Amino acid sequence: MTEQEQVVVLLEDIKALLSHNKKVMNVDDLAQYTGLSKSKIYKLTHLRLIPMGNNPNIRQKFFDKEKIDAWLMGEPDLSDAFLEEQFNRDLLKNRK
């Protein structure tokens, strides 16, 4: 690896570390911060199992870092089976 490539990699690492200091995160930031996939984050937002901003005028989802940290420490069940069960329960609820 050339010195220039090493500098680019180092700058990308620094950028990633700095993004963790943001108070408000979008889905991309949250995926990088938590290690969850964007697909999992969208499932969690759809099921309202993750704390997120509630501004009806903004379509994009935003997340408060402090609330996410507290939520992560609460050891929620994020298994695919649990999420699928919640999704199916919501579908049945909406049919009635």
Secondary structure by P-SEA (a helix, b strand, c coil): ccaaaaaaaaaaaaaaaaaaacccccaaaaaaaccccaaaaaaaaaaccbbbbbcccccbbbbcaaaaaaaaaccccccaaaaaaaaaaaaaaaac
